[in-house]
Amino acid sequence: MTGGYLLAGVWALAILAVFIQAIRLSYRIEARSPDLTNLSGFPRKAMMFHTITNMDVARDAETQSIRRRMNWLLLIVLAGFVVMWAGLYLSRSTG
């Protein structure tokens, strides 16, 4: 059973790494979008909702390409957690 938990831990770390990449892309999108640029001088959280839904995001092709890549990474994260949940559920029901 320890192997299953080890696999789940490695899987979770991999999904976390993909999520961090998506956050970094969100910050790049914000930097390229004048309406989302942080002008306060204080750090803030990534505006993921705005970048996912394309609210106030620059419409140039490169920014939109970055946004599509970020959305794909977030879909991978979602699918990764569904797969991890299913794997843990199946391992508990059979053992």
ZIRA-V168634 format. One record per pair of residues at least 4 apart in sequence whose C-alpha atoms are under 7 Angstrom apart, sorted by the first residue. I is the first residue (numbers start at 1). J is the second residue. D is the distance in whole Angstrom. If there is no record, write none. Layout:
i=(I/I)
j=(J/J)
d=(D/D)
This chain:
i=(1/2/3/4/5/6/7/8/8/9/10/11/12/13/14/15/15/15/16/17/18/18/18/19/19/19/19/20/21/22/22/22/22/23/23/24/25/25/25/26/26/26/26/27/27/28/29/29/29/29/30/30/31/32/32/33/33/33/35/36/47/48/49/50/50/50/51/51/51/52/58/59/59/60/61/62/63/64/65/66/67/68/69/70/71/72/73/74/75/76/77/78/79/80/81/82/83/84/85/86/87/88/89/90/91)
j=(5/6/7/8/9/10/11/12/84/13/14/15/16/17/18/19/77/80/20/21/22/73/77/23/73/74/77/24/25/26/70/73/74/27/46/28/29/66/70/30/46/48/51/31/46/32/33/63/66/67/36/37/37/58/63/37/57/58/56/56/51/52/53/54/55/56/55/57/67/71/63/63/64/64/65/66/67/68/69/70/71/72/73/74/75/76/77/78/79/80/81/82/83/84/85/86/87/88/89/90/91/92/93/94/95)
d=(7/6/6/6/6/6/6/6/7/6/6/6/6/6/6/6/6/6/6/6/6/6/7/6/7/7/6/6/6/6/5/6/7/6/7/6/6/7/6/6/6/6/6/6/6/6/6/6/7/7/5/6/5/7/7/6/5/5/6/7/6/6/6/6/5/7/6/6/7/6/6/7/6/6/6/6/6/6/6/6/6/6/6/6/6/6/6/6/6/6/6/6/6/6/6/6/6/6/6/6/6/6/6/6/6)
